Amino acid sequence: MDPNPAGPRIGIFGGSGLYRMEGLTEVREQVVDTPYGAPSDALLLGKLNGVDVAFLARHGRSHGLIPSQIPFRANVYAMKALGVQYLLSVSAVGSMREDIAPLDMILPDQFIDFTRKREGSFFGDGAVAHVSMADPVCDVLRGVLADSFADAGFGDVHLHREGTYVCIEGPAFSTRAESNWYRSLGAAVIGMTNMPEARLAREAEIAYATLALSTDWDCWHPHQACVTAEMAIANLQANAKRAQTLLTHAVQRIATSWPASAAHTALGSALVTPIAAMSAEVRARLHPLIARLL
């Protein structure tokens, strides 16, 4: 794919504990208005080792938003409007498996969505699309993150290259019964923020992958302390520097080849409503998403 000179092609969503990107230079704030309201915060635009990047703190820089209040549609739409084609999500998670220890890193390849209160699509109200979510994570981008982990040389941290992320509504942590139920479904990690984020990225034809940072063993583990916010944040901060190093390598790898992703053409087989049948208002609202098809 040819570079888009209009804006950054790589976006980063920072989760709990990651509110800025160290190493980002020539930083400027960008306020983006969207049809879905304001994003979580002003976006930070800058260069990471010379590569244009857009960064957004998912919960806001002061961490003022619980997961249910995150404006997921506005966040993804803002990235798309800026020209982002590759979206790296950094997220704190709890481990649902014995072999995934706190401070490990995970690259989820599947999601189970148990959220209930979130607007999960850009479509409706005059336009219908049904994107495929069989493989919700871009394999190419997940591979870039795995290779970047190797580049970074974290000898004391283990990387798990796949796993299912179960997303709950929050903000409370799970009951012990829920935690064991999620484990029975095959969940590898548990979090509160990657859905509907991953689905919206697919609707926006943005390649999406998650770097999940294990902070705890939720509450299922019989021999470990149950998760607390204090524990989760402390462990996430311990891994934040590593995450930023890994992301710096990933940005470099992406910019070297600008790899094609199946996500970049996701609407081609998903859009049901003919664009010509959409009202002018609907076409304007969806323009960043459907511009490639016009």
C-alpha positions as YAML, in Angstrom:
chain: A
units: angstrom
residues:
- id: 1
  name: MET
  ca: [0.00, 0.00, 0.00]
- id: 2
  name: ASP
  ca: [1.23, 3.48, -0.80]
- id: 3
  name: PRO
  ca: [1.98, 5.82, 2.11]
- id: 4
  name: ASN
  ca: [-0.69, 8.39, 2.85]
- id: 5
  name: PRO
  ca: [0.99, 11.80, 3.28]
- id: 6
  name: ALA
  ca: [-2.14, 13.33, 4.78]
- id: 7
  name: GLY
  ca: [-1.60, 11.95, 8.27]
- id: 8
  name: PRO
  ca: [-0.15, 9.20, 10.47]
- id: 9
  name: ARG
  ca: [-0.75, 5.68, 9.22]
- id: 10
  name: ILE
  ca: [-0.02, 4.07, 12.59]
- id: 11
  name: GLY
  ca: [-2.14, 4.58, 15.70]
- id: 12
  name: ILE
  ca: [-1.63, 3.43, 19.28]
- id: 13
  name: PHE
  ca: [-4.27, 3.08, 21.99]
- id: 14
  name: GLY
  ca: [-2.67, 3.26, 25.43]
- id: 15
  name: GLY
  ca: [-4.48, 1.39, 28.21]
- id: 16
  name: SER
  ca: [-4.31, 1.62, 31.98]
- id: 17
  name: GLY
  ca: [-0.90, 2.89, 33.04]
- id: 18
  name: LEU
  ca: [0.15, 3.94, 29.53]
- id: 19
  name: TYR
  ca: [-1.01, 7.52, 29.11]
- id: 20
  name: ARG
  ca: [1.85, 8.87, 26.97]
- id: 21
  name: MET
  ca: [4.41, 7.41, 24.58]
- id: 22
  name: GLU
  ca: [7.94, 8.06, 25.72]
- id: 23
  name: GLY
  ca: [10.18, 8.70, 22.73]
- id: 24
  name: LEU
  ca: [7.47, 10.53, 20.78]
- id: 25
  name: THR
  ca: [9.02, 13.71, 19.36]
- id: 26
  name: GLU
  ca: [7.61, 16.78, 17.64]
- id: 27
  name: VAL
  ca: [4.48, 16.19, 19.70]
- id: 28
  name: ARG
  ca: [1.36, 18.20, 19.06]
- id: 29
  name: GLU
  ca: [-2.18, 17.77, 20.26]
- id: 30
  name: GLN
  ca: [-4.99, 17.18, 17.78]
- id: 31
  name: VAL
  ca: [-8.63, 17.61, 18.79]
- id: 32
  name: VAL
  ca: [-10.84, 15.56, 16.47]
- id: 33
  name: ASP
  ca: [-14.59, 16.04, 16.26]
- id: 34
  name: THR
  ca: [-16.56, 12.97, 15.20]
- id: 35
  name: PRO
  ca: [-20.23, 12.18, 14.52]
- id: 36
  name: TYR
  ca: [-20.01, 9.94, 17.59]
- id: 37
  name: GLY
  ca: [-18.86, 12.61, 20.01]
- id: 38
  name: ALA
  ca: [-15.42, 13.45, 21.34]
- id: 39
  name: PRO
  ca: [-12.67, 10.82, 21.73]
- id: 40
  name: SER
  ca: [-11.34, 9.93, 25.17]
- id: 41
  name: ASP
  ca: [-8.82, 12.78, 25.02]
- id: 42
  name: ALA
  ca: [-6.95, 14.93, 22.54]
- id: 43
  name: LEU
  ca: [-4.82, 12.75, 20.28]
- id: 44
  name: LEU
  ca: [-1.06, 13.18, 20.48]
- id: 45
  name: LEU
  ca: [0.59, 13.30, 17.07]
- id: 46
  name: GLY
  ca: [4.33, 13.01, 16.69]
- id: 47
  name: LYS
  ca: [7.19, 10.94, 15.40]
- id: 48
  name: LEU
  ca: [8.51, 7.72, 16.85]
- id: 49
  name: ASN
  ca: [12.02, 7.26, 15.47]
- id: 50
  name: GLY
  ca: [11.00, 9.36, 12.50]
- id: 51
  name: VAL
  ca: [7.69, 7.59, 11.81]
- id: 52
  name: ASP
  ca: [4.43, 9.53, 12.12]
- id: 53
  name: VAL
  ca: [2.25, 8.10, 14.89]
- id: 54
  name: ALA
  ca: [-1.07, 9.02, 16.52]
- id: 55
  name: PHE
  ca: [-1.43, 8.14, 20.21]
- id: 56
  name: LEU
  ca: [-4.58, 8.17, 22.34]
- id: 57
  name: ALA
  ca: [-4.96, 7.34, 26.02]
- id: 58
  name: ARG
  ca: [-8.02, 5.10, 25.98]
- id: 59
  name: HIS
  ca: [-9.20, 6.11, 29.46]
- id: 60
  name: GLY
  ca: [-8.03, 9.73, 29.08]
- id: 61
  name: ARG
  ca: [-4.68, 10.99, 30.34]
- id: 62
  name: SER
  ca: [-6.08, 11.36, 33.87]
- id: 63
  name: HIS
  ca: [-7.76, 7.93, 33.69]
- id: 64
  name: GLY
  ca: [-11.19, 9.45, 34.22]
- id: 65
  name: LEU
  ca: [-13.26, 6.98, 32.17]
- id: 66
  name: ILE
  ca: [-14.43, 3.56, 33.31]
- id: 67
  name: PRO
  ca: [-14.53, 0.99, 30.48]
- id: 68
  name: SER
  ca: [-18.27, 1.45, 29.86]
- id: 69
  name: GLN
  ca: [-17.72, 5.19, 29.35]
- id: 70
  name: ILE
  ca: [-14.93, 4.93, 26.79]
- id: 71
  name: PRO
  ca: [-16.20, 6.46, 23.52]
- id: 72
  name: PHE
  ca: [-15.03, 3.54, 21.40]
- id: 73
  name: ARG
  ca: [-16.67, 4.72, 18.18]
- id: 74
  name: ALA
  ca: [-15.25, 8.23, 18.50]
- id: 75
  name: ASN
  ca: [-11.77, 6.85, 19.28]
- id: 76
  name: VAL
  ca: [-11.61, 4.54, 16.26]
- id: 77
  name: TYR
  ca: [-13.32, 7.07, 13.96]
- id: 78
  name: ALA
  ca: [-10.79, 9.75, 14.96]
- id: 79
  name: MET
  ca: [-7.91, 7.43, 14.08]
- id: 80
  name: LYS
  ca: [-9.49, 6.61, 10.72]
- id: 81
  name: ALA
  ca: [-10.16, 10.29, 9.97]
- id: 82
  name: LEU
  ca: [-6.47, 11.03, 10.55]
- id: 83
  name: GLY
  ca: [-5.44, 8.35, 8.04]
- id: 84
  name: VAL
  ca: [-4.54, 5.51, 10.41]
- id: 85
  name: GLN
  ca: [-4.39, 2.08, 8.76]
- id: 86
  name: TYR
  ca: [-2.58, 0.12, 11.50]
- id: 87
  name: LEU
  ca: [-3.81, 0.23, 15.09]
- id: 88
  name: LEU
  ca: [-1.82, -1.19, 18.01]
- id: 89
  name: SER
  ca: [-3.79, -1.61, 21.22]
- id: 90
  name: VAL
  ca: [-2.02, -1.89, 24.59]
- id: 91
  name: SER
  ca: [-4.20, -3.40, 27.30]
- id: 92
  name: ALA
  ca: [-3.91, -4.60, 30.87]
- id: 93
  name: VAL
  ca: [-5.34, -8.09, 31.34]
- id: 94
  name: GLY
  ca: [-5.76, -10.74, 33.97]
- id: 95
  name: SER
  ca: [-4.44, -14.24, 33.34]
- id: 96
  name: MET
  ca: [-6.86, -17.13, 33.07]
- id: 97
  name: ARG
  ca: [-4.17, -19.76, 32.68]
- id: 98
  name: GLU
  ca: [-1.52, -21.15, 34.98]
- id: 99
  name: ASP
  ca: [1.20, -20.70, 32.36]
- id: 100
  name: ILE
  ca: [0.50, -16.96, 31.87]
- id: 101
  name: ALA
  ca: [2.13, -15.19, 34.79]
- id: 102
  name: PRO
  ca: [1.91, -11.54, 35.83]
- id: 103
  name: LEU
  ca: [4.26, -9.40, 33.67]
- id: 104
  name: ASP
  ca: [3.99, -11.85, 30.75]
- id: 105
  name: MET
  ca: [2.92, -10.42, 27.38]
- id: 106
  name: ILE
  ca: [0.19, -11.95, 25.23]
- id: 107
  name: LEU
  ca: [-0.87, -11.45, 21.61]
- id: 108
  name: PRO
  ca: [-4.56, -12.45, 21.58]
- id: 109
  name: ASP
  ca: [-5.94, -13.87, 18.34]
- id: 110
  name: GLN
  ca: [-9.58, -14.28, 19.43]
- id: 111
  name: PHE
  ca: [-12.16, -12.44, 21.52]
- id: 112
  name: ILE
  ca: [-15.27, -13.41, 23.48]
- id: 113
  name: ASP
  ca: [-17.47, -10.35, 24.05]
- id: 114
  name: PHE
  ca: [-19.50, -10.18, 27.26]
- id: 115
  name: THR
  ca: [-19.98, -6.40, 27.20]
- id: 116
  name: ARG
  ca: [-23.56, -5.13, 27.43]
- id: 117
  name: LYS
  ca: [-23.73, -1.32, 27.43]
- id: 118
  name: ARG
  ca: [-21.58, -0.27, 24.46]
- id: 119
  name: GLU
  ca: [-22.40, 0.93, 20.99]
- id: 120
  name: GLY
  ca: [-20.66, -1.68, 18.88]
- id: 121
  name: SER
  ca: [-20.99, -0.53, 15.27]
- id: 122
  name: PHE
  ca: [-20.68, 2.49, 13.00]
- id: 123
  name: PHE
  ca: [-23.53, 1.11, 10.93]
- id: 124
  name: GLY
  ca: [-27.28, 1.38, 11.31]
- id: 125
  name: ASP
  ca: [-29.55, 4.38, 10.76]
- id: 126
  name: GLY
  ca: [-29.43, 4.24, 6.98]
- id: 127
  name: ALA
  ca: [-26.49, 1.95, 6.21]
- id: 128
  name: VAL
  ca: [-25.99, -1.74, 6.87]
- id: 129
  name: ALA
  ca: [-22.74, -3.71, 6.91]
- id: 130
  name: HIS
  ca: [-21.83, -7.09, 8.36]
- id: 131
  name: VAL
  ca: [-18.06, -7.44, 8.69]
- id: 132
  name: SER
  ca: [-16.47, -10.83, 9.21]
- id: 133
  name: MET
  ca: [-15.08, -11.30, 12.72]
- id: 134
  name: ALA
  ca: [-14.04, -14.93, 12.35]
- id: 135
  name: ASP
  ca: [-10.43, -13.78, 12.71]
- id: 136
  name: PRO
  ca: [-10.77, -10.49, 14.61]
- id: 137
  name: VAL
  ca: [-7.05, -9.74, 14.87]
- id: 138
  name: CYS
  ca: [-4.82, -8.97, 11.90]
- id: 139
  name: ASP
  ca: [-2.38, -11.89, 11.67]
- id: 140
  name: VAL
  ca: [0.15, -9.73, 9.84]
- id: 141
  name: LEU
  ca: [0.16, -7.11, 12.59]
- id: 142
  name: ARG
  ca: [0.25, -9.75, 15.32]
- id: 143
  name: GLY
  ca: [3.27, -11.23, 13.59]
- id: 144
  name: VAL
  ca: [4.91, -7.79, 13.57]
- id: 145
  name: LEU
  ca: [4.42, -7.56, 17.33]
- id: 146
  name: ALA
  ca: [5.90, -11.03, 17.84]
- id: 147
  name: ASP
  ca: [8.94, -10.18, 15.71]
- id: 148
  name: SER
  ca: [9.30, -6.87, 17.56]
- id: 149
  name: PHE
  ca: [9.34, -8.73, 20.87]
- id: 150
  name: ALA
  ca: [12.28, -10.71, 19.55]
- id: 151
  name: ASP
  ca: [13.94, -7.47, 18.40]
- id: 152
  name: ALA
  ca: [13.60, -5.98, 21.87]
- id: 153
  name: GLY
  ca: [15.33, -8.93, 23.53]
- id: 154
  name: PHE
  ca: [13.34, -9.17, 26.76]
- id: 155
  name: GLY
  ca: [15.17, -12.09, 28.28]
- id: 156
  name: ASP
  ca: [13.16, -12.01, 31.51]
- id: 157
  name: VAL
  ca: [9.67, -11.72, 30.01]
- id: 158
  name: HIS
  ca: [7.67, -14.46, 28.33]
- id: 159
  name: LEU
  ca: [5.57, -13.85, 25.22]
- id: 160
  name: HIS
  ca: [2.46, -15.92, 24.46]
- id: 161
  name: ARG
  ca: [1.76, -15.67, 20.74]
- id: 162
  name: GLU
  ca: [-1.94, -16.52, 20.83]
- id: 163
  name: GLY
  ca: [-4.90, -16.79, 23.16]
- id: 164
  name: THR
  ca: [-8.54, -15.83, 23.61]
- id: 165
  name: TYR
  ca: [-9.32, -12.52, 25.31]
- id: 166
  name: VAL
  ca: [-12.65, -12.47, 27.14]
- id: 167
  name: CYS
  ca: [-13.97, -8.91, 27.45]
- id: 168
  name: ILE
  ca: [-16.32, -8.08, 30.33]
- id: 169
  name: GLU
  ca: [-18.28, -4.92, 30.99]
- id: 170
  name: GLY
  ca: [-16.64, -3.95, 34.28]
- id: 171
  name: PRO
  ca: [-15.73, -1.81, 36.06]
- id: 172
  name: ALA
  ca: [-15.86, -4.42, 38.84]
- id: 173
  name: PHE
  ca: [-13.67, -7.49, 38.54]
- id: 174
  name: SER
  ca: [-15.25, -10.93, 38.12]
- id: 175
  name: THR
  ca: [-16.79, -13.10, 40.77]
- id: 176
  name: ARG
  ca: [-14.91, -16.31, 41.43]
- id: 177
  name: ALA
  ca: [-17.70, -18.29, 39.75]
- id: 178
  name: GLU
  ca: [-17.52, -16.07, 36.66]
- id: 179
  name: SER
  ca: [-13.75, -16.35, 36.54]
- id: 180
  name: ASN
  ca: [-13.90, -20.14, 36.56]
- id: 181
  name: TRP
  ca: [-16.65, -20.10, 33.93]
- id: 182
  name: TYR
  ca: [-14.53, -17.95, 31.61]
- id: 183
  name: ARG
  ca: [-11.68, -20.40, 32.07]
- id: 184
  name: SER
  ca: [-14.00, -23.25, 31.07]
- id: 185
  name: LEU
  ca: [-14.69, -21.38, 27.80]
- id: 186
  name: GLY
  ca: [-11.00, -21.48, 26.91]
- id: 187
  name: ALA
  ca: [-10.15, -17.89, 27.79]
- id: 188
  name: ALA
  ca: [-6.46, -17.09, 28.11]
- id: 189
  name: VAL
  ca: [-6.83, -13.55, 29.48]
- id: 190
  name: ILE
  ca: [-9.58, -11.27, 30.70]
- id: 191
  name: GLY
  ca: [-9.98, -7.52, 30.19]
- id: 192
  name: MET
  ca: [-12.54, -4.76, 29.83]
- id: 193
  name: THR
  ca: [-11.55, -2.68, 26.80]
- id: 194
  name: ASN
  ca: [-10.81, -4.57, 23.57]
- id: 195
  name: MET
  ca: [-14.44, -4.97, 22.52]
- id: 196
  name: PRO
  ca: [-16.09, -3.37, 20.65]
- id: 197
  name: GLU
  ca: [-12.76, -1.71, 19.80]
- id: 198
  name: ALA
  ca: [-11.58, -4.61, 17.63]
- id: 199
  name: ARG
  ca: [-14.91, -4.82, 15.81]
- id: 200
  name: LEU
  ca: [-14.99, -1.08, 15.11]
- id: 201
  name: ALA
  ca: [-11.44, -1.21, 13.76]
- id: 202
  name: ARG
  ca: [-12.52, -3.93, 11.32]
- id: 203
  name: GLU
  ca: [-15.52, -1.84, 10.21]
- id: 204
  name: ALA
  ca: [-13.12, 1.06, 9.65]
- id: 205
  name: GLU
  ca: [-10.80, -1.18, 7.58]
- id: 206
  name: ILE
  ca: [-7.96, -0.70, 10.05]
- id: 207
  name: ALA
  ca: [-5.55, -3.56, 10.76]
- id: 208
  name: TYR
  ca: [-5.78, -4.19, 14.51]
- id: 209
  name: ALA
  ca: [-3.72, -6.13, 17.04]
- id: 210
  name: THR
  ca: [-3.44, -6.15, 20.82]
- id: 211
  name: LEU
  ca: [-0.38, -6.22, 23.03]
- id: 212
  name: ALA
  ca: [-1.85, -7.53, 26.27]
- id: 213
  name: LEU
  ca: [0.09, -7.10, 29.51]
- id: 214
  name: SER
  ca: [-0.70, -9.62, 32.23]
- id: 215
  name: THR
  ca: [-1.04, -7.99, 35.64]
- id: 216
  name: ASP
  ca: [-2.65, -10.70, 37.82]
- id: 217
  name: TRP
  ca: [-4.43, -14.08, 37.96]
- id: 218
  name: ASP
  ca: [-7.92, -12.59, 38.26]
- id: 219
  name: CYS
  ca: [-9.59, -14.43, 41.19]
- id: 220
  name: TRP
  ca: [-9.70, -18.07, 40.01]
- id: 221
  name: HIS
  ca: [-6.23, -19.05, 41.21]
- id: 222
  name: PRO
  ca: [-6.43, -20.94, 44.53]
- id: 223
  name: HIS
  ca: [-2.91, -19.98, 45.63]
- id: 224
  name: GLN
  ca: [-2.61, -16.36, 44.46]
- id: 225
  name: ALA
  ca: [-4.10, -13.15, 45.80]
- id: 226
  name: CYS
  ca: [-7.26, -11.97, 44.07]
- id: 227
  name: VAL
  ca: [-6.82, -9.06, 41.71]
- id: 228
  name: THR
  ca: [-7.06, -5.49, 42.97]
- id: 229
  name: ALA
  ca: [-6.76, -2.25, 41.04]
- id: 230
  name: GLU
  ca: [-3.60, -1.42, 43.01]
- id: 231
  name: MET
  ca: [-2.01, -4.73, 42.04]
- id: 232
  name: ALA
  ca: [-2.98, -4.41, 38.39]
- id: 233
  name: ILE
  ca: [-1.65, -0.87, 38.01]
- id: 234
  name: ALA
  ca: [1.61, -1.65, 39.83]
- id: 235
  name: ASN
  ca: [2.36, -4.59, 37.55]
- id: 236
  name: LEU
  ca: [1.30, -2.70, 34.44]
- id: 237
  name: GLN
  ca: [3.64, 0.17, 35.27]
- id: 238
  name: ALA
  ca: [6.44, -2.37, 35.67]
- id: 239
  name: ASN
  ca: [5.81, -3.51, 32.11]
- id: 240
  name: ALA
  ca: [5.03, -0.10, 30.58]
- id: 241
  name: LYS
  ca: [8.62, 0.65, 29.62]
- id: 242
  name: ARG
  ca: [8.97, -2.73, 27.93]
- id: 243
  name: ALA
  ca: [5.71, -2.17, 26.08]
- id: 244
  name: GLN
  ca: [6.91, 1.17, 24.74]
- id: 245
  name: THR
  ca: [10.20, -0.37, 23.61]
- id: 246
  name: LEU
  ca: [8.35, -3.15, 21.81]
- id: 247
  name: LEU
  ca: [5.97, -0.66, 20.16]
- id: 248
  name: THR
  ca: [8.91, 1.41, 18.92]
- id: 249
  name: HIS
  ca: [10.29, -1.68, 17.17]
- id: 250
  name: ALA
  ca: [6.83, -2.52, 15.81]
- id: 251
  name: VAL
  ca: [6.35, 0.95, 14.34]
- id: 252
  name: GLN
  ca: [9.70, 0.65, 12.58]
- id: 253
  name: ARG
  ca: [8.81, -2.76, 11.17]
- id: 254
  name: ILE
  ca: [5.42, -1.57, 9.89]
- id: 255
  name: ALA
  ca: [6.90, 1.53, 8.27]
- id: 256
  name: THR
  ca: [9.56, -0.54, 6.50]
- id: 257
  name: SER
  ca: [7.04, -2.37, 4.32]
- id: 258
  name: TRP
  ca: [3.51, -1.01, 5.04]
- id: 259
  name: PRO
  ca: [2.15, -4.58, 4.87]
- id: 260
  name: ALA
  ca: [-1.20, -5.33, 3.28]
- id: 261
  name: SER
  ca: [-3.89, -6.68, 5.60]
- id: 262
  name: ALA
  ca: [-7.21, -8.35, 4.89]
- id: 263
  name: ALA
  ca: [-8.69, -5.75, 7.24]
- id: 264
  name: HIS
  ca: [-7.85, -3.01, 4.73]
- id: 265
  name: THR
  ca: [-10.59, -4.24, 2.38]
- id: 266
  name: ALA
  ca: [-13.06, -5.59, 4.96]
- id: 267
  name: LEU
  ca: [-16.03, -3.52, 3.79]
- id: 268
  name: GLY
  ca: [-15.76, -4.75, 0.22]
- id: 269
  name: SER
  ca: [-17.67, -7.93, 1.13]
- id: 270
  name: ALA
  ca: [-19.55, -6.52, 4.12]
- id: 271
  name: LEU
  ca: [-21.45, -3.43, 2.96]
- id: 272
  name: VAL
  ca: [-25.06, -4.35, 2.19]
- id: 273
  name: THR
  ca: [-26.63, -0.95, 1.54]
- id: 274
  name: PRO
  ca: [-25.58, 0.48, -1.84]
- id: 275
  name: ILE
  ca: [-23.75, 3.73, -1.34]
- id: 276
  name: ALA
  ca: [-25.99, 5.37, -3.93]
- id: 277
  name: ALA
  ca: [-29.00, 4.46, -1.78]
- id: 278
  name: MET
  ca: [-27.59, 6.18, 1.31]
- id: 279
  name: SER
  ca: [-28.76, 9.66, 2.17]
- id: 280
  name: ALA
  ca: [-26.30, 12.53, 1.92]
- id: 281
  name: GLU
  ca: [-26.23, 12.71, 5.73]
- id: 282
  name: VAL
  ca: [-25.35, 9.03, 6.04]
- id: 283
  name: ARG
  ca: [-22.64, 9.26, 3.37]
- id: 284
  name: ALA
  ca: [-21.14, 12.27, 5.15]
- id: 285
  name: ARG
  ca: [-21.20, 10.50, 8.52]
- id: 286
  name: LEU
  ca: [-19.52, 7.39, 7.13]
- id: 287
  name: HIS
  ca: [-17.24, 9.14, 4.65]
- id: 288
  name: PRO
  ca: [-13.88, 8.23, 6.25]
- id: 289
  name: LEU
  ca: [-15.00, 4.59, 6.39]
- id: 290
  name: ILE
  ca: [-16.44, 4.28, 2.87]
- id: 291
  name: ALA
  ca: [-14.26, 6.75, 0.95]
- id: 292
  name: ARG
  ca: [-12.28, 3.88, -0.60]
- id: 293
  name: LEU
  ca: [-15.49, 2.51, -2.11]
- id: 294
  name: LEU
  ca: [-16.78, 5.78, -3.58]
...
